[in-house]
Amino acid sequence: IESLASGCPVVVSDIPGLRGRVNDGVDGLLVKNGLKNWIQALEKILNLSSAKRQEMGKNGRKKVLDQYGWDKHIERLENVYKSVVRN
């Protein structure tokens, strides 16, 4: 999330905790297990045009602001408190 917030396209392992946070080819790349796969993903992202990398970085930053900003965090926290009070 920190890398996305910085506007950097990311390369992450294709595992459940990360799969839901990175959209493959939109704001980063998801990589299946294995050294060969990592090498290919890193080569792919390094070979993208500067404009495409910047676009991916902007997409990631927007996602973080929309989904993980303080406003969203507070909204979720308030919902938890409300659900506890109602029960």
All heavy atoms as an XYZ file, in Angstrom:
682
protein
N       0.833     -1.176      0.000
C       0.000      0.000      0.000
C       0.883      1.247      0.000
O       0.572      2.228     -0.673
C      -0.943     -0.009      1.221
C      -1.866     -1.221      1.228
C      -1.748      1.274      1.291
C      -2.815     -1.312      0.068
N       1.987      1.206      0.753
C       2.883      2.371      0.794
C       3.492      2.655     -0.571
O       3.600      3.811     -0.977
C       3.979      2.156      1.834
C       3.477      2.260      3.246
C       4.584      2.107      4.271
O       5.720      2.520      3.978
O       4.299      1.573      5.349
N       3.888      1.620     -1.269
C       4.455      1.821     -2.610
C       3.407      2.374     -3.556
O       3.681      3.278     -4.348
C       5.013      0.511     -3.165
O       6.118      0.097     -2.394
N       2.197      1.840     -3.493
C       1.120      2.361     -4.322
C       0.852      3.830     -3.981
O       0.652      4.655     -4.864
C      -0.155      1.541     -4.129
C      -0.161      0.121     -4.689
C      -1.408     -0.625     -4.224
C      -0.064      0.118     -6.197
N       0.857      4.151     -2.695
C       0.614      5.533     -2.263
C       1.688      6.478     -2.776
O       1.420      7.658     -3.007
C       0.545      5.601     -0.740
N       2.874      5.955     -2.988
C       3.979      6.775     -3.494
C       3.897      6.993     -4.996
O       4.706      7.718     -5.560
C       5.322      6.117     -3.157
O       5.479      6.020     -1.766
N       2.949      6.341     -5.635
C       2.800      6.489     -7.074
C       3.738      5.607     -7.872
O       4.010      5.880     -9.039
N       4.189      4.534     -7.238
C       5.083      3.589     -7.913
C       4.288      2.367     -8.368
O       3.531      1.805     -7.575
C       6.168      3.110     -6.965
S       7.268      4.384     -6.386
N       4.472      1.938     -9.614
C       3.872      0.656     -9.975
C       4.597     -0.429     -9.185
O       5.793     -0.321     -8.941
C       4.144      0.537    -11.467
C       5.274      1.451    -11.751
C       5.240      2.526    -10.701
N       3.875     -1.419     -8.749
C       4.471     -2.435     -7.890
C       4.519     -3.789     -8.575
O       3.750     -4.076     -9.487
C       3.698     -2.553     -6.553
C       3.785     -1.258     -5.766
C       2.250     -2.922     -6.787
N       5.426     -4.619     -8.121
C       5.524     -6.012     -8.548
C       5.435     -6.825     -7.265
O       6.288     -6.688     -6.383
C       6.853     -6.292     -9.290
C       6.933     -7.746     -9.712
C       7.016     -5.368    -10.491
N       4.372     -7.623     -7.151
C       4.116     -8.346     -5.911
C       3.777     -9.805     -6.190
O       3.346    -10.159     -7.286
C       2.971     -7.701     -5.102
C       3.307     -6.271     -4.707
C       1.663     -7.737     -5.856
N       3.941    -10.624     -5.161
C       3.574    -12.031     -5.260
C       2.073    -12.180     -5.438
O       1.292    -11.458     -4.812
C       3.990    -12.784     -3.999
O       5.386    -12.840     -3.894
N       1.673    -13.102     -6.264
C       0.264    -13.370     -6.514
C      -0.263    -14.281     -5.416
O      -0.465    -15.483     -5.611
C       0.094    -13.998     -7.901
C      -1.364    -14.133     -8.309
O      -2.242    -13.667     -7.553
O      -1.624    -14.695     -9.378
N      -0.474    -13.696     -4.244
C      -1.000    -14.421     -3.091
C      -2.243    -13.676     -2.602
O      -2.422    -12.491     -2.897
C       0.049    -14.558     -1.962
C       0.550    -13.181     -1.513
C       1.216    -15.441     -2.421
C       1.493    -13.223     -0.325
N      -3.126    -14.339     -1.852
C      -4.393    -13.728     -1.477
C      -4.301    -12.327     -0.853
O      -5.045    -11.443     -1.228
C      -4.989    -14.741     -0.496
C      -4.446    -16.051     -0.953
C      -3.035    -15.740     -1.420
N      -3.419    -12.093      0.062
C      -3.346    -10.796      0.717
C      -2.973     -9.652     -0.208
O      -3.368     -8.509      0.006
N      -2.217     -9.944     -1.237
C      -1.789     -8.910     -2.177
C      -2.660     -8.885     -3.428
O      -2.865     -7.834     -4.033
C      -0.327     -9.133     -2.565
C       0.665     -9.033     -1.410
C       2.054     -9.432     -1.872
C       0.664     -7.647     -0.815
N      -3.162    -10.028     -3.814
C      -3.986    -10.141     -5.024
C      -5.171     -9.192     -4.979
O      -5.562     -8.626     -5.988
C      -4.468    -11.581     -5.172
C      -5.144    -11.890     -6.470
C      -5.578    -13.352     -6.555
N      -4.468    -14.263     -6.346
C      -4.496    -15.285     -5.480
N      -5.564    -15.530     -4.754
N      -3.450    -16.071     -5.349
N      -5.740     -8.987     -3.823
C      -6.885     -8.108     -3.693
C      -6.536     -6.633     -3.671
O      -7.414     -5.784     -3.732
N      -5.259     -6.317     -3.584
C      -4.846     -4.923     -3.506
C      -4.208     -4.399     -4.785
O      -4.156     -3.198     -5.000
C      -3.897     -4.742     -2.341
C      -4.615     -4.869     -1.010
C      -3.684     -4.688      0.153
N      -4.372     -4.576      1.425
C      -5.077     -5.518      2.020
N      -5.233     -6.673      1.429
N      -5.642     -5.329      3.185
N      -3.700     -5.293     -5.608
C      -3.028     -4.890     -6.846
C      -3.795     -5.459     -8.029
O      -4.088     -6.652     -8.066
C      -1.560     -5.389     -6.873
C      -0.913     -5.089     -8.204
C      -0.769     -4.750     -5.738
N      -4.133     -4.603     -8.977
C      -4.786     -5.049    -10.212
C      -3.706     -5.260    -11.260
O      -3.067     -4.293    -11.693
C      -5.790     -4.010    -10.701
C      -6.956     -3.848     -9.762
O      -7.256     -4.730     -8.972
N      -7.611     -2.718     -9.828
N      -3.514     -6.501    -11.643
C      -2.449     -6.866    -12.575
C      -2.545     -6.068    -13.873
O      -3.576     -6.066    -14.542
C      -2.512     -8.366    -12.873
C      -1.280     -8.870    -13.586
O      -0.169     -8.512    -13.171
O      -1.441     -9.620    -14.563
N      -1.471     -5.365    -14.183
C      -1.407     -4.574    -15.403
C      -2.023     -3.191    -15.292
O      -1.894     -2.380    -16.200
N      -2.692     -2.907    -14.180
C      -3.343     -1.607    -13.999
C      -2.511     -0.705    -13.096
O      -2.207      0.429    -13.434
C      -4.769     -1.773    -13.417
C      -5.407     -0.426    -13.127
C      -5.626     -2.594    -14.362
N      -2.140     -1.231    -11.924
C      -1.316     -0.450    -11.006
C      -0.059     -1.201    -10.571
O       0.695     -0.743     -9.730
C      -2.116      0.008     -9.785
C      -2.887     -1.121     -9.120
O      -2.534     -2.295     -9.323
O      -3.856     -0.824     -8.409
N       0.150     -2.346    -11.163
C       1.321     -3.148    -10.858
C       1.221     -4.495    -11.546
O       0.377     -4.696    -12.415
N       2.085     -5.399    -11.127
C       2.088     -6.746    -11.694
C       2.018     -7.772    -10.572
O       2.670     -7.619     -9.536
C       3.361     -6.988    -12.509
C       3.590     -6.081    -13.714
C       4.940     -6.403    -14.351
C       2.477     -6.220    -14.728
N       1.228     -8.806    -10.788
C       1.165     -9.944     -9.874
C       2.051    -11.044    -10.433
O       2.005    -11.330    -11.632
C      -0.271    -10.447     -9.749
C      -1.255     -9.488     -9.085
C      -2.683    -10.005     -9.237
C      -0.916     -9.291     -7.621
N       2.847    -11.654     -9.571
C       3.819    -12.652    -10.012
C       3.546    -13.988     -9.334
O       3.443    -14.064     -8.103
C       5.256    -12.200     -9.665
C       6.272    -13.212    -10.152
C       5.547    -10.835    -10.229
N       3.409    -15.028    -10.145
C       3.301    -16.389     -9.605
C       4.649    -16.787     -9.009
O       5.694    -16.259     -9.387
C       2.918    -17.373    -10.712
C       1.595    -17.087    -11.365
C       0.452    -17.528    -10.502
C      -0.859    -17.335    -11.273
N      -2.004    -17.319    -10.403
N       4.612    -17.736     -8.110
C       5.823    -18.199     -7.439
C       6.850    -18.715     -8.433
O       6.498    -19.318     -9.437
C       5.457    -19.300     -6.438
C       6.564    -19.584     -5.458
O       7.462    -18.777     -5.281
N       6.493    -20.715     -4.807
N       8.090    -18.442     -8.182
C       9.177    -18.953     -9.000
C      10.095    -17.855     -9.503
O       9.637    -16.789     -9.931
N      11.382    -18.114     -9.438
C      12.380    -17.123     -9.840
C      12.200    -16.670    -11.279
O      12.272    -15.472    -11.574
C      13.790    -17.694     -9.635
C      14.943    -16.762     -9.993
C      14.897    -15.488     -9.170
C      16.273    -17.482     -9.813
N      11.927    -17.611    -12.184
C      11.755    -17.266    -13.592
C      10.605    -16.268    -13.775
O      10.709    -15.316    -14.545
C      11.504    -18.528    -14.416
C      11.408    -18.283    -15.899
C      11.240    -19.590    -16.658
C      11.130    -19.328    -18.149
N      10.995    -20.555    -18.916
N       9.520    -16.488    -13.042
C       8.372    -15.586    -13.121
C       8.722    -14.184    -12.617
O       8.279    -13.179    -13.181
C       7.188    -16.146    -12.338
C       6.646    -17.416    -12.944
O       6.736    -17.634    -14.151
N       6.106    -18.277    -12.113
N       9.524    -14.130    -11.557
C       9.939    -12.826    -11.023
C      10.831    -12.091    -12.019
O      10.669    -10.889    -12.242
C      10.656    -12.997     -9.677
C       9.692    -13.024     -8.552
C       9.149    -14.125     -7.965
C       9.108    -11.899     -7.912
N       8.268    -13.740     -6.991
C       8.227    -12.383     -6.929
C       9.242    -10.518     -8.064
C       7.482    -11.545     -6.107
C       8.504     -9.680     -7.242
C       7.641    -10.197     -6.282
N      11.739    -12.812    -12.616
C      12.629    -12.195    -13.606
C      11.811    -11.641    -14.766
O      12.017    -10.501    -15.201
C      13.692    -13.203    -14.096
C      14.672    -13.525    -12.959
C      14.432    -12.675    -15.319
C      15.583    -14.693    -13.237
N      10.864    -12.422    -15.254
C      10.021    -11.979    -16.368
C       9.198    -10.748    -15.991
O       9.067     -9.811    -16.784
C       9.104    -13.111    -16.830
C       9.830    -14.220    -17.538
C       8.929    -15.421    -17.832
O       7.853    -15.573    -17.260
N       9.380    -16.277    -18.736
N       8.648    -10.728    -14.792
C       7.825     -9.597    -14.358
C       8.667     -8.332    -14.221
O       8.247     -7.248    -14.645
C       7.134     -9.920    -13.037
N       9.851     -8.465    -13.654
C      10.727     -7.300    -13.505
C      11.178     -6.781    -14.863
O      11.207     -5.565    -15.097
C      11.915     -7.630    -12.609
C      11.560     -7.885    -11.141
C      12.765     -8.413    -10.384
C      11.003     -6.630    -10.488
N      11.500     -7.694    -15.761
C      11.870     -7.269    -17.118
C      10.694     -6.569    -17.798
O      10.869     -5.550    -18.467
C      12.330     -8.470    -17.952
C      13.696     -8.975    -17.582
C      14.104    -10.232    -18.345
O      13.221    -10.919    -18.919
O      15.312    -10.534    -18.344
N       9.500     -7.115    -17.594
C       8.307     -6.535    -18.222
C       8.083     -5.102    -17.738
O       7.863     -4.200    -18.548
C       7.079     -7.397    -17.915
C       5.802     -6.868    -18.525
C       4.634     -7.797    -18.245
C       3.350     -7.259    -18.860
N       2.235     -8.190    -18.652
N       8.163     -4.903    -16.444
C       7.883     -3.561    -15.931
C       8.986     -2.579    -16.309
O       8.725     -1.406    -16.590
C       7.603     -3.566    -14.410
C       6.728     -2.367    -14.060
C       8.859     -3.575    -13.589
C       5.911     -2.515    -12.833
N      10.221     -3.058    -16.367
C      11.325     -2.182    -16.767
C      11.265     -1.837    -18.252
O      11.757     -0.784    -18.668
C      12.667     -2.827    -16.430
C      12.989     -2.916    -14.938
C      14.242     -3.750    -14.720
C      13.124     -1.534    -14.313
N      10.658     -2.706    -19.045
C      10.550     -2.467    -20.485
C       9.311     -1.667    -20.879
O       9.164     -1.301    -22.047
C      10.585     -3.792    -21.259
C      11.975     -4.396    -21.248
O      12.964     -3.688    -21.342
N      12.046     -5.707    -21.122
N       8.435     -1.386    -19.922
C       7.286     -0.547    -20.221
C       7.759      0.873    -20.512
O       8.791      1.312    -20.006
C       6.318     -0.508    -19.038
C       5.572     -1.787    -18.699
C       4.766     -1.602    -17.411
C       4.655     -2.201    -19.833
N       6.990      1.588    -21.282
C       7.339      2.981    -21.528
C       7.219      3.772    -20.223
O       6.490      3.384    -19.305
C       6.403      3.588    -22.577
O       5.092      3.713    -22.043
N       7.925      4.856    -20.169
C       7.858      5.728    -19.000
C       6.424      6.183    -18.760
O       5.952      6.232    -17.623
C       8.783      6.930    -19.198
O       8.674      7.819    -18.125
N       5.727      6.489    -19.836
C       4.340      6.939    -19.725
C       3.453      5.855    -19.109
O       2.593      6.140    -18.265
C       3.800      7.344    -21.095
N       3.646      4.595    -19.516
C       2.847      3.493    -18.981
C       3.156      3.273    -17.502
O       2.241      3.054    -16.701
C       3.094      2.209    -19.788
C       2.288      1.024    -19.308
C       0.785      1.250    -19.409
C       0.025      0.010    -18.987
N      -1.413      0.233    -18.896
N       4.423      3.349    -17.121
C       4.777      3.204    -15.705
C       4.174      4.335    -14.887
O       3.668      4.120    -13.785
C       6.292      3.131    -15.528
C       6.887      1.799    -15.956
C       8.313      1.616    -15.451
N       9.199      2.699    -15.826
C       9.898      2.766    -16.950
N       9.817      1.774    -17.825
N      10.684      3.783    -17.205
N       4.205      5.549    -15.427
C       3.604      6.679    -14.718
C       2.094      6.496    -14.574
O       1.518      6.791    -13.530
C       3.920      7.989    -15.438
C       5.348      8.427    -15.271
C       5.661      9.711    -16.032
O       4.840     10.224    -16.786
N       6.862     10.225    -15.830
N       1.464      5.999    -15.631
C       0.022      5.740    -15.583
C      -0.303      4.709    -14.504
O      -1.249      4.879    -13.726
C      -0.463      5.240    -16.946
C      -1.924      4.874    -16.981
C      -2.336      4.212    -18.291
O      -1.620      4.364    -19.306
O      -3.362      3.528    -18.291
N       0.473      3.639    -14.454
C       0.255      2.612    -13.438
C       0.448      3.204    -12.043
O      -0.321      2.910    -11.122
C       1.198      1.431    -13.664
C       0.855      0.620    -14.901
S       2.083     -0.663    -15.269
C       1.594     -1.915    -14.102
N       1.475      4.036    -11.893
C       1.720      4.678    -10.606
C       0.567      5.575    -10.184
O       0.139      5.564     -9.021
N       0.037      6.335    -11.123
C      -1.109      7.212    -10.828
C      -2.338      6.386    -10.456
O      -3.090      6.751     -9.548
C      -1.420      8.108    -12.020
C      -0.427      9.222    -12.207
C      -0.775     10.076    -13.421
C       0.299     11.135    -13.645
N       0.009     11.952    -14.838
N      -2.538      5.276    -11.148
C      -3.670      4.398    -10.826
C      -3.561      3.864     -9.401
O      -4.552      3.808     -8.674
C      -3.745      3.224    -11.805
C      -4.151      3.637    -13.199
O      -4.742      4.692    -13.400
N      -3.822      2.806    -14.180
N      -2.357      3.459     -9.022
C      -2.140      2.948     -7.665
C      -2.366      4.015     -6.617
O      -2.998      3.774     -5.581
N      -1.853      5.215     -6.868
C      -2.031      6.324     -5.915
C      -3.512      6.654     -5.758
O      -3.992      6.849     -4.646
C      -1.272      7.545     -6.393
C      -1.519      8.780     -5.545
C      -0.267      9.278     -4.905
N      -0.515     10.510     -4.190
C      -0.602     10.572     -2.873
N      -0.447      9.484     -2.139
N      -0.813     11.711     -2.268
N      -4.234      6.693     -6.862
C      -5.668      6.981     -6.801
C      -6.396      5.913     -5.989
O      -7.266      6.217     -5.170
C      -6.252      7.069     -8.207
C      -7.733      7.420     -8.219
C      -8.275      7.524     -9.624
C      -9.728      7.910     -9.698
N     -10.614      7.451     -8.670
N      -6.024      4.654     -6.210
C      -6.649      3.563     -5.468
C      -6.445      3.739     -3.969
O      -7.376      3.603     -3.179
C      -6.084      2.219     -5.895
C      -6.660      1.057     -5.102
C      -5.910     -0.225     -5.301
C      -6.105     -0.717     -6.701
N      -5.450     -2.010     -6.938
N      -5.232      4.059     -3.577
C      -4.945      4.225     -2.153
C      -5.759      5.384     -1.575
O      -6.345      5.259     -0.499
C      -3.438      4.440     -1.911
C      -3.156      4.850     -0.480
C      -2.675      3.164     -2.249
N      -5.800      6.502     -2.278
C      -6.564      7.642     -1.784
C      -8.056      7.317     -1.686
O      -8.720      7.709     -0.728
C      -6.338      8.860     -2.681
C      -4.918      9.428     -2.666
C      -4.784     10.543     -3.692
C      -4.527      9.911     -1.279
N      -8.568      6.591     -2.667
C      -9.996      6.245     -2.687
C     -10.363      5.180     -1.660
O     -11.435      5.236     -1.063
C     -10.418      5.752     -4.075
C     -10.401      6.841     -5.135
O     -10.301      8.034     -4.774
O     -10.467      6.489     -6.327
N      -9.506      4.189     -1.470
C      -9.875      3.035     -0.662
C      -9.216      2.959      0.707
O      -9.723      2.283      1.596
C      -9.551      1.748     -1.421
C     -10.334      1.589     -2.687
C      -9.983      0.311     -3.431
O      -9.315     -0.574     -2.912
N     -10.425      0.206     -4.665
N      -8.075      3.633      0.873
C      -7.325      3.466      2.115
C      -7.027      4.784      2.820
O      -6.282      4.804      3.783
C      -6.008      2.739      1.832
C      -6.208      1.383      1.223
C      -6.036      1.181     -0.147
C      -6.583      0.291      1.988
C      -6.225     -0.061     -0.729
C      -6.780     -0.956      1.426
C      -6.597     -1.124      0.065
O      -6.790     -2.349     -0.491
N      -7.604      5.871      2.354
C      -7.366      7.168      2.988
C      -8.021      7.233      4.362
O      -8.813      6.372      4.762
N      -7.717      8.295      5.091
C      -8.256      8.444      6.439
C      -9.776      8.483      6.444
O     -10.421      7.944      7.344
C      -7.683      9.702      7.105
C      -6.324      9.457      7.673
C      -5.139      9.937      7.213
C      -6.009      8.625      8.789
N      -4.103      9.460      7.965
C      -4.608      8.650      8.949
C      -6.767      7.856      9.666
C      -3.961      7.947      9.955
C      -6.108      7.144     10.671
C      -4.729      7.209     10.799
N     -10.368      9.129      5.453
C     -11.828      9.192      5.411
C     -12.443      7.803      5.355
O     -13.404      7.501      6.070
C     -12.304     10.015      4.211
C     -11.977     11.494      4.353
O     -11.739     11.945      5.494
O     -11.957     12.193      3.325
N     -11.903      6.937      4.505
C     -12.402      5.558      4.400
C     -12.140      4.795      5.694
O     -12.976      4.016      6.164
C     -11.751      4.824      3.231
C     -12.401      5.113      1.932
C     -13.803      4.518      1.922
C     -14.417      4.728      0.565
N     -15.817      4.360      0.539
N     -10.971      5.011      6.265
C     -10.615      4.317      7.503
C     -11.592      4.698      8.624
O     -12.107      3.828      9.328
C      -9.177      4.666      7.896
C      -8.729      4.033      9.169
N      -8.474      2.685      9.277
C      -8.522      4.553     10.390
C      -8.119      2.414     10.517
N      -8.137      3.527     11.208
N     -11.846      5.978      8.766
C     -12.766      6.445      9.802
C     -14.172      5.925      9.542
O     -14.879      5.497     10.468
C     -12.752      7.993      9.882
C     -11.363      8.496     10.300
C     -13.840      8.508     10.814
C     -10.889      7.979     11.645
N     -14.591      5.931      8.288
C     -15.921      5.420      7.936
C     -16.064      3.953      8.349
O     -17.068      3.551      8.942
C     -16.133      5.565      6.431
C     -17.460      5.077      5.924
C     -17.568      5.205      4.406
O     -17.085      6.205      3.853
O     -18.130      4.278      3.794
N     -15.060      3.150      8.063
C     -15.102      1.728      8.433
C     -15.115      1.559      9.951
O     -15.834      0.718     10.492
C     -13.914      0.995      7.820
C     -14.023      0.805      6.328
C     -12.863     -0.013      5.784
N     -12.887     -0.012      4.337
C     -11.891      0.411      3.566
N     -10.769      0.832      4.097
N     -12.003      0.386      2.259
N     -14.303      2.358     10.630
C     -14.237      2.286     12.089
C     -15.578      2.677     12.711
O     -16.059      2.007     13.638
C     -13.111      3.193     12.605
C     -12.761      3.094     14.075
C     -12.360      1.670     14.444
C     -11.621      4.059     14.403
N     -16.193      3.728     12.201
C     -17.508      4.127     12.695
C     -18.534      3.014     12.489
O     -19.373      2.767     13.362
C     -17.981      5.400     11.991
C     -17.285      6.648     12.463
C     -17.714      7.886     11.690
O     -18.298      7.752     10.575
O     -17.469      8.996     12.196
N     -18.467      2.342     11.353
C     -19.395      1.241     11.085
C     -19.211      0.094     12.083
O     -20.180     -0.525     12.516
C     -19.254      0.735      9.657
C     -19.796      1.729      8.637
O     -20.647      2.549      8.955
N     -19.299      1.657      7.423
N     -17.975     -0.169     12.441
C     -17.712     -1.218     13.439
C     -18.315     -0.809     14.772
O     -19.014     -1.596     15.427
C     -16.187     -1.477     13.593
C     -15.902     -2.341     14.799
C     -15.637     -2.122     12.331
N     -18.072      0.434     15.195
C     -18.634      0.914     16.474
C     -20.163      0.859     16.445
O     -20.786      0.445     17.408
C     -18.171      2.337     16.773
C     -16.714      2.432     17.190
C     -15.964      3.537     16.833
C     -16.092      1.425     17.908
C     -14.619      3.659     17.204
C     -14.754      1.512     18.283
C     -14.036      2.637     17.930
O     -12.720      2.733     18.297
N     -20.758      1.301     15.347
C     -22.217      1.291     15.232
C     -22.768     -0.127     15.327
O     -23.791     -0.370     15.960
C     -22.660      1.943     13.938
C     -22.488      3.444     13.934
C     -22.837      4.033     12.576
C     -22.556      5.527     12.539
N     -22.794      6.096     11.194
N     -22.084     -1.075     14.694
C     -22.569     -2.461     14.728
C     -22.468     -3.044     16.144
O     -23.317     -3.832     16.545
C     -21.814     -3.334     13.734
O     -20.484     -3.559     14.158
N     -21.478     -2.636     16.902
C     -21.317     -3.130     18.273
C     -22.377     -2.516     19.170
O     -22.979     -3.204     20.004
C     -19.888     -2.816     18.797
C     -19.780     -3.104     20.277
C     -18.857     -3.591     18.015
N     -22.646     -1.236     18.999
C     -23.627     -0.551     19.825
C     -25.023     -1.095     19.576
O     -25.810     -1.247     20.508
C     -23.569      0.981     19.574
C     -24.721      1.698     20.268
C     -22.235      1.535     20.039
N     -25.338     -1.428     18.336
C     -26.668     -1.949     17.995
C     -26.900     -3.327     18.598
O     -28.029     -3.711     18.857
C     -26.820     -2.048     16.471
C     -26.987     -0.705     15.830
C     -27.246     -0.865     14.349
N     -26.908      0.384     13.691
C     -26.226      0.509     12.574
N     -25.819     -0.567     11.944
N     -25.961      1.681     12.062
N     -25.825     -4.086     18.769
C     -25.984     -5.451     19.286
C     -25.914     -5.376     20.769
O     -26.146     -5.812     21.643
C     -24.902     -6.370     18.745
C     -25.038     -6.541     17.241
O     -26.130     -6.509     16.716
N     -23.929     -6.717     16.559
